[in-house]
Amino acid sequence: MKEVGLFFGTFNPFHNGHLFMANYLLNECIFDEIWLVISPQNPLKKNLDILNIYERIKIIEKSISNKKKIKICLDELKLPKPNYTISTLQFFKKTYSKNKFKIILGEDNLHSFKKWKNSADILDNFSIYVYPRNEKIDVGDFIIHNNLKILRTAPKIDISSTKIRDYISKGIDVKKYLPKESFEYIIKNKYFIKS
C-alpha cells in the first residue's frame, strides 16, 4: 500500500516553503508520494486576490517539473463546491483504495482546524502531520490526538503566500522565495501587482 501525503492548499502562489516542506517529508520517508491538492477556493478564506486555478497549476508545474514523487492532484475541481476536506478525503478513499492517505498541514492552519467541517471525523480517520512555522504551537489550544503528529524537529519555514503577494504588490524582490521558473512566470505575467 502506497503512503500518500495530501498537501491541501490554494497555493496562491506555490513557493519554496511548500517545496521545502514536501522534500523534507519525502526525505524523512514519511511518505512515498506527496499530492498537491489544489483547492479552487478554501471555504474558510475569503480572498479576492486569488489567481485563476489554471494559472496556479502552471506555476506549480514549473516548480515541480523535476520532482517525480510530488504530483499535482486536480480532483477537487470535479467535486461539488464548496470543497470540504472531509468530502475530498472520502472521495480519495473510495477512488484510490490501494493508497493510505495522510494529511500534511502547515502549523498556521492548525489554528483553524476545529472550524473545518467534520474535523473530529478527519482526525479519527487520518493521520495529520503538522509542519512548523515560526509561530509557537501551544498544544493546549488544540485537540490532543494520536493521529495529530507535530513535526517539532523539522526546520522552521518563515515564508507564506500572503507575504509573497504583499511583497510583490509593494515592489519588493521575491526571487529568493520562489523556484526560478515560477518567479520568472509570475513576474512576466505581472501577477499580484496592484494597478
Helices and strands as residue ranges (DSSP letters): E 2-9, H 16-27, E 33-38, H 53-64, E 70-73, G 75-77, H 85-95, E 99-106, H 107-110, G 113-115, H 119-125, E 128-131, G 139-141, E 148-150, H 161-169, G 175-177, H 180-188
